[in-house]
Amino acid sequence: MNLTVREAATMLNVSEEVVYRWIRDKEIPVHRVSDHFRFHRAELLEWATARGIRVSSAEFHQREPERAPSFADALATGGVHYDVGGADREAVLASIVRLIPIEQEDRDVLFDFLVAREAMGSTGIGDGIAIPHVRNPVVLQVPKPSITLCFLANQVDFDAIDQKPVTTVFLLVTPTVRTHLYLLSRLSAALHDELFRDAILGRAPPEVILEEARRVEGSLSQSMPAVRGPLK
């Protein structure tokens, strides 16, 4: 869907002037169509997630035509993993790919995809967190979507926007782009929720993290969760 400047501003909870400034500074993904600026919802959502920008609560109520996947269930499917090895980005990504619940023949393809994405720019979003697929959904023939959460054994330089080394990585694998965007919107909201973020930064046990994920998901059906501020 193509969004106007006004619609993009509403989605990002900022003024139109701020959006125009981002356009002038070439900071925001935008397209020129017949002398008008237009935005793709998918690109904006993933750009906002990478920047730690909280999007409008209306985004979290846009569900797929079929039964929407559960954020907490996807996290349970992908699993929570501790002390994941690797001294640099490629080594970390190789370790993570081995943990993802996908067919073996997909692992080499996925690794190459992730390495190529990192070459385009950092996927570190701040506070030691990285989401390697940001702005490039990982879509594979999988029976269920997954969010794999990995706590790294070492601090690794991802050239993040806040220059902090990465210690935590989320990786989404979904069967469709729309499912990816739906779950990414949930993850984005969760990372702005104080209790969920504390559980992540404190490397809480899996059951605590999943409990917080279920709580955040429940809160999104009513309103946006409480926030502490941008992940910067």
N, C-alpha and C positions, 0 to 999 in steps of 0.2 A: 504494500500500500504506500502511495506517495503522500507525504505530509507537507503541509505548508509551513512557513516560518512560525505562524501563530500556533498551529497545532503542535509543532516541535517544542515551542516554548512552554505550552501547556503540559506536554508530556514530561518535560525536564524540570518543571517547577521553577522556571526562570522567566525573565521578561524577554520580549522580542528583541530589545536592544542588546541583551547579552548574547542571544543567538546570532545576531548580525555581527557582533564583535568576534565571536568564535569563527564565523565564516571569513571575516576579513583576515583574521590571524591564521587561517587554514588549520584550525584545531579540530573541527567537527566534520564528519563525513557528509558531504552535500553534493547534490547533482543540479546542473543547470538545465532547465527544460523551458524552451521558448522564452528566454529572458526572465524566468522565474526560478527561485530556489526551491528544490524539492528534496525531501528526506525519506529514506526507507526506514520503516519502523524497526526492522531487525537490526540494521546498522546502528541506529540510535540507541537501542536497548543495550547492545553489546558495548558500544562506545561508552555509555553512561556507567555500565558495570565496571569497565576498565578504569574509569576515572573516579569511581567511588561516588557518583552522583545519584542521589535518590530520585527515582522517577515517580510520576503521579500515581496515586493509589488506584486510579482507574485501570492502569496497566495490569494490575494483579487480579482483575476480575474478568479479563478477556480469556475465556476458556475455549478449548478446542471443541469442534462439533461432537466428537466422540467423548467418552468418559475421560476426563482429564487425569493425567498421571499424578500420583502423590509424590511430593517432594521428599517426604520422609521415607517412603517405600523405595524411591530411586536411590537414596543415600544408603539404605539398608542393603540394596542389591549390589551397589558398588563396593560397599564396605569401608570401614575406617581402619587405616593401616599406620603403624608406628615404626619409627626408625628405618624409614625407607632410604636405601643407600644411594650414593652418587656424590662425586666431588665437584661436578659442573652440571650445566643444564642438560647436555645430551645424556650424560650418565644417569641423571635423575629421571629424565623422561623414559629412558630404556628400562629403568627399574619399575616405574609406574605402569608402563605398558604391560609388563609381565603380570601385574596384579589385576588388570581389568577383566571382567567376566565376558570375554569375547572369544570367538574361534581363533585357533592358533594362526591360521593363514591370514587373518586380518591384522595381526600384531605388527608385522613388518611394514605394512602399508600405513598403519596408524602412526608408527614411530617416524617414518619419513615425513608424514603430514605435519606432525608436531614440530619436528626440527625445522622444516621449511617455514612454518608459521613464526617460530621464534626468530628466524633470520629476517623477517619483515619488521620486527619491533618487539619490544618487551611485552610480556603478558602479565608481569607483576603489577598488581593493582594497589599495592601499599600495605603497610602493617605486616610485612612478611608473608603475604598471601599472593599466589599466582593462580590464574585460570588459563591454562595453555591454549584453549580453543577460542578465546574471545574474538568475535567478528568472523570466525570461520567454524561453523558448526561441524562436529564430528557425527556424521550420519552413517550408520551401518545397519545391516540386516540383523537386528537383535530382537529377541522375543520381548524384552522389557528394557526400558530406559534405565540408565545407571548414572549415579554420581559417585565417583571414587574419591575419597578423601585420604590424602597421604601427608603424614607428618614426617619431615625429613630428618635423617640422622645428623646431617651437617647443614650449616647455613650456606646457601648457594647464591651467587650473584646472578640475578635475572635482569639486571639493568632496570629495576623497577622505577616507577615515577617518583617515589620518595627516596630512592637510592638505598633503601634498606635491603639486606639480603633476604632471600625467600626461605621460609621454614615450613610452609604449608601450601599444598597444591590440591585444587579441586579439578577433576576432569569429568566432563559430561559426555556420555555416548548415548545417542537416541536414534530411533528408527525414522524420524521425520524432522525437518527443520522447525516446524511449528511446535513439536514437542520440546525440542531444544530451547526455543525461545520461552516457552511456558515455564520450564524448569529453571532456566537462567533467571527469569524474573523473580521466582521464589528464592533462589540462592542470593540474588542481589538484595532482596528485602531482608533475608535472614542475616546477611553480613552487616546490616545496619541495625539489627536488633541487639540490644546491650547484652542480654543473657546468653544468646546464641554465640555472639562474638567472643564473650568471655570464655565460654566453653571451648571454642576453637583455639583461642590464643593460650588458654591454659592446658591444652591437650587433655581434656576431660576423657573419661572412659567412654566407649562407644554407646553404652546405654544412656548416658547423660546427654550426649550429643544428639542421639535420635529422639530422646524425649523433648529436647529443646526444638528440634526440627518440627516435631508434631505440634508443639505449642505455637510456633511461628505460623505454621500452615493454618492452624485453626484461627489465629488472629486475623489472617489475611481475608478470611471470609466475611469479616466484619469491618475491619479498618486497617490502616497501615500500622505496623508495630512501632513501639517506642524506639527512638534513634538517639545516638550519641553524636553523630556528625559524620562527615565524609571520611572515607578510608584513605586519608592522605597523611 
